[in-house]
Amino acid sequence: MAELWQKPGLALGEAIAAKEVSATEVLGALLDRIASVNPQINAIVTLAAATARAEAQAIDERLAAGEVGGPLFGVPVTIKDLIETRGLRTTFGSLFRQDFVPDQDAVLVERLRAAGCPMVGKTNTPEFGSKFATDNKVFGVTRNPWNLERSPGGSSGGAAAQVAADMGPLAVGNDGGGSIRVPASVCGVYAIKPQFGRIPSWPRHNGWYLLNHEGPDHAQRARCGCHAGYYGWARRARLVFAARPGHKLSQRLRRRHPGTARRLESHPGLWTRRSRGAGHLSISRTGVCRPGMPG
């Protein structure tokens, strides 16, 4: 029988919903696995064990009260350290921001909270996501679980390494030039680069982030069914371009990405749409064995 930390996200969600196992027990199994494996890999660099336990306990109480959640209700998730998490340090892999604690969540994180996913912690990234390897002067080097002498790629290398090493079935990141896809390829996990703007990158709003595709990163090892549930269950969906045609960000977008700007401006509703989300995406495949990690 597979250990809890070996099961895919959908299977954990189904077991939690059926009350075969509690969200607290799932989180506890993953925290034990992280304690055993993460010191070798350095994928998860800020651990939020106490708040994650409180969130998992709240999920169990809601289930006991008769609430029915979505397919990832109670399944823990990690967040790339380039993505804002309210009350949880977000360094962007930089000494300049090593003590930064956001006062608001990124939209992606809001959606995960709304889906009932306890936040386990933050995964490593190169400084400001600037290269296809994962190391920085704040947390050091992240290693590839398949071979500790190798890189997991970047810039979502911490997320990919976490999933490949069975430290949790769900992780998220972002991709401007391969930052989701490269680590997935190097670490042998599934990744999804969402359509641009499908998941807003608010509150980040500098020029670099106009390139980013936010959303489900390494949803599960390729040998397991996976579920990218970050498309649904949103309480709101503010578009990354923030407001109106003529806004300074849209002017920058016109200069750098005229084709994208034309498509956005041809659909004015995109500028102001607020949504509760629209469904989910599922993928499954078999064939890749678990990395040879201890445990």
C-alpha positions, 0 to 999 in steps of 0.5 A: 500500500502506498504511503500518503506522501506517494499518492497523487493530488487527486487521490489524496483529495478523494480520500480526504473527501471520503473521510478515509484520511484527514487533511491533518494526517496528509499534511503530517505525512508530507511534513515528515517526508520533507524533514527526511528529504529536503535537507539533501535537496533544498527545494522548500526554503521557507516552511510554514508548518504551523500555519499549514497545520491550522489550515488543515485542521480548519479543512477537517472541521469544515468537512465534519460540518458537512461541507463539500469541497472541490477535488483538491480540498485539503491537499497541501501545496507549495508556492514558488518564492517569486509569488506573494503570500500574505504573511509569509516571507517572499524573498524573490531569491534576493538579498534585497528582499530577504525580509520582505513579508507581503501584506496581500496574496497573489491572485494565484494564491487567493485561488488556492486558498479558496480551493482549500489547499493548505500552504506548506511553504515556499520553493526556491528560485534563482534571484528574480527568476533570472536563469535556468538553474536554481540557486541564490545568495539567500538560500543556496543551491537546490539539487535535482532529486535524480542526481544530487550533483545535477541542477533541477533547472530553473527558475521553478527548480524548487517546485520541480525538485519538491514534486520529483522527490515526493515532498508533496504532489502539488506545486506552483510557479510561473513561466516567462521563457521556460521557467515552468517547462525547463525544470519539469523536463529536467526533473521528469514531472508534469508542468503546465504553462497556462494561457497568458493572462488566464491567471493574473500575476497581480500584485506584481506589475513591473515590465518583466512580469508582463512576460509571465504565465502564472499557474499550475506548475508541477502538479504530479510526477508523470507516472501518476494522475494529476490535477491542475485545479488552480483555474477554478474556485477563484473568488475573483480574477483581476487581470494582470493589466489592472484596469483600463486601456491607456493605463501605463502597463498597457502602453508598455505592453503595446510597445513590447508585445503589440500582437498581445495588446491587439488581442486584449484590446479587441476583447474589452471585457478582459480588462475588467472581468471578475470571475469565480473561475471556470472549471479545471484541467486534468491530465493523467499518464503512466510510465515514470518511476519514482526518483531514488530518494530515501524513505 
